């Protein structure tokens, strides 16, 4: 999961929030947002995310994603109350695959659905949380796991978001295949530099690539050092 650093919200969202709060009878704030406001949110967030899905790290464009609420607008939690302003809080919004009304995916935002309840938020590792990239570990076969066996939140996040689903695992494996056999130090350093770069257009699965290339580079360098002795 790639670290997302949220910036300032779009001015249209700021204006919309003020207008909605001043309008009597409006209870579902997000549904009342205009198409233009939602477009402004997407244009802002997509660059922050490097054009990658917040949960899966798949490539996205403005036409292949939807606005996802990390803390759901209407969690299915009897007896627990969610602040309605959560629905139009920019720091609670990220972009995820797929686009609205284009079918259901078995991983990412769709299986997450209305999780977590307020009482379970401590079990959700969000892409905006500090140190998020170091809380998951990846394998050349596309696998993903909690970096620490004691990290219950990372384990729960993988399960709830189905980040280990066969289809997503296969996509990660395919993306890693071109670099799996590289042993040349110069080429590994080049690939590592690309994977580590955080911009408005990152590589798919850049975090998995960075982690695995780093391990491979360290292993190759140690082996060469041992041989040279």
C-alpha positions in Angstrom: 0.0 0.0 0.0 1.5 3.3 -1.1 1.7 6.2 1.4 -0.7 9.0 0.5 -0.1 12.5 1.7 -3.3 14.5 1.6 -3.0 18.1 0.5 -5.5 21.0 0.6 -9.0 20.2 -0.6 -10.5 21.6 -3.8 -12.1 25.0 -3.3 -15.3 23.6 -4.8 -15.5 21.1 -1.9 -14.9 23.8 0.7 -17.7 25.9 -0.9 -20.1 22.9 -1.2 -19.6 22.0 2.5 -20.4 25.5 3.6 -23.5 25.6 1.4 -24.8 22.2 2.5 -24.4 22.9 6.2 -26.4 26.1 5.7 -29.2 24.3 3.9 -32.0 23.0 6.2 -33.1 19.4 5.7 -29.9 18.1 4.0 -28.8 14.9 5.7 -26.9 13.0 3.1 -24.1 15.5 2.3 -22.1 13.4 -0.2 -25.1 12.6 -2.4 -25.7 16.3 -2.6 -22.3 17.1 -4.1 -22.4 18.3 -7.7 -20.7 16.5 -10.6 -18.2 19.4 -10.8 -17.3 19.1 -7.2 -16.7 15.4 -7.4 -14.6 16.0 -10.5 -12.5 18.5 -8.6 -12.0 16.0 -5.8 -10.8 13.4 -8.3 -8.4 15.8 -10.0 -6.9 16.7 -6.7 -6.6 13.2 -5.2 -5.4 11.4 -8.3 -2.1 13.4 -8.3 -1.6 12.8 -4.6 -2.0 9.1 -5.2 0.4 8.9 -8.2 -2.5 7.7 -10.4 -2.7 4.5 -8.3 -5.6 3.0 -6.5 -5.3 3.7 -2.8 -5.9 0.1 -1.7 -4.6 -2.1 -4.6 -2.0 0.1 -6.2 -3.4 -0.6 -9.7 -3.2 2.1 -12.3 -6.1 4.5 -12.4 -7.3 7.4 -14.5 -10.1 9.9 -13.8 -12.4 7.6 -15.7 -11.5 4.3 -14.1 -11.9 5.1 -10.4 -14.4 6.2 -7.8 -14.3 8.3 -4.7 -13.9 6.0 -1.7 -14.5 6.9 1.9 -11.9 5.2 4.1 -14.2 5.5 7.1 -17.6 4.7 5.5 -20.5 7.1 5.2 -23.0 4.7 6.6 -21.3 1.9 8.5 -23.5 -1.0 9.5 -22.9 -0.6 13.2 -25.9 -0.9 15.5 -25.8 1.6 18.3 -22.8 3.5 16.9 -23.1 7.0 15.4 -21.0 8.4 12.6 -20.5 12.1 12.1 -22.4 13.0 8.8 -19.5 15.4 7.9 -17.3 12.4 7.5 -18.9 11.9 4.1 -17.5 15.2 2.8 -14.2 15.3 4.7 -11.4 15.4 2.1 -9.0 13.7 4.5 -11.4 10.7 4.5 -11.5 10.5 0.7 -9.2 8.5 -1.6 -9.6 7.1 -5.1 -10.0 3.4 -5.8 -10.9 1.0 -8.7 -13.2 0.6 -10.3 -15.3 3.4 -11.9 -18.9 3.7 -10.6 -21.5 1.4 -12.1 -18.9 -0.8 -13.9 -19.3 -4.0 -12.0 -17.9 -5.4 -8.8 -14.3 -6.4 -8.1 -13.4 -9.1 -5.6 -10.6 -7.0 -4.0 -10.1 -3.5 -2.7 -12.9 -1.1 -2.0 -15.8 -3.4 -2.9 -15.2 -6.2 -0.4 -14.3 -3.6 2.2 -17.8 -2.2 1.8 -19.0 -0.5 5.0 -16.1 -1.6 7.2 -14.9 -0.4 9.6 -17.3 0.6 12.3 -16.1 3.4 14.5 -15.2 0.9 17.2 -13.0 -1.1 14.7 -11.1 1.8 13.2 -8.0 0.7 15.0 -7.9 -2.4 12.9 -7.8 -0.6 9.6 -4.4 0.5 8.2 -5.2 3.4 5.9 -3.0 4.6 3.1 -2.7 8.0 4.8 -1.4 6.5 8.0 2.3 7.3 8.8 4.6 4.4 8.0 1.9 2.4 6.0 4.4 1.2 3.4 6.5 -0.6 6.0 3.5 -2.5 7.5 3.1 -4.9 4.6 5.6 -7.3 3.0 5.5 -8.7 -0.5 6.8 -11.8 -2.3 7.9 -12.4 -5.9 4.9 -14.7 -6.4 2.7 -11.6 -5.8 1.8 -12.5 -2.2 1.2 -9.9 0.5 1.4 -10.3 4.3 1.7 -8.2 7.4 5.3 -7.3 7.9 5.0 -8.2 11.6 3.1 -11.2 12.9 2.0 -9.0 15.8 0.4 -6.4 13.6 -3.2 -7.4 13.9 -4.4 -4.3 12.0 -2.3 -5.1 8.9 -3.6 -8.7 8.9 -7.2 -7.5 9.3 -6.8 -4.9 6.5 -5.5 -7.5 4.1 -8.4 -9.8 4.9 -11.1 -7.2 4.8 -9.8 -5.6 1.5 -9.0 -9.1 0.0 -5.6 -7.8 -0.9 -4.4 -11.5 -1.1 -7.2 -12.4 -3.6 -5.9 -14.7 -6.4 -6.7 -12.2 -9.2 -4.8 -9.3 -7.5 -2.0 -11.6 -6.5 -1.6 -12.7 -10.1 -1.5 -9.1 -11.3 1.3 -8.3 -8.8 3.2 -11.4 -9.8 3.0 -10.4 -13.5 4.2 -6.8 -12.7 7.2 -8.2 -10.8 8.1 -10.8 -13.4 10.3 -8.5 -15.6 12.6 -7.6 -12.6 12.6 -11.0 -10.8 15.6 -12.3 -12.8 17.8 -9.2 -12.6 21.1 -9.6 -10.9 23.1 -6.7 -12.4 23.7 -4.1 -9.6 23.6 -1.1 -12.0 20.2 -2.2 -13.4 18.8 -3.0 -10.0 19.8 0.5 -8.8 18.1 2.0 -11.8 14.9 0.0 -11.2 15.0 0.9 -7.5 15.2 4.6 -8.3 12.1 4.4 -10.4 10.2 2.3 -7.9 11.1 4.6 -5.0 10.1 7.8 -6.8 6.8 9.2 -5.6 5.3 11.6 -8.1 1.9 12.2 -9.7 2.5 9.1 -12.0 4.0 6.2 -10.1 4.6 2.6 -11.3 1.9 0.1 -10.6 2.8 -1.9 -7.4 5.7 0.5 -6.8 5.9 -0.3 -3.1 6.1 -4.1 -3.7 8.8 -3.4 -6.4 10.8 -1.1 -4.1 10.8 -3.6 -1.3 11.7 -6.6 -3.4 14.4 -4.8 -5.5 15.9 -3.4 -2.3 16.2 -7.0 -0.8 17.6 -8.3 -4.1 20.2 -5.5 -4.4 21.4 -6.1 -0.8 21.7 -9.8 -1.4 23.6 -9.4 -4.7 26.0 -6.9 -3.1 26.6 -9.1 -0.1 27.3 -12.1 -2.3 29.8 -10.1 -4.4 31.5 -8.8 -1.3 31.9 -12.3 0.1 33.3 -13.6 -3.2 35.8 -10.8 -3.4 37.3 -11.6 0.0 
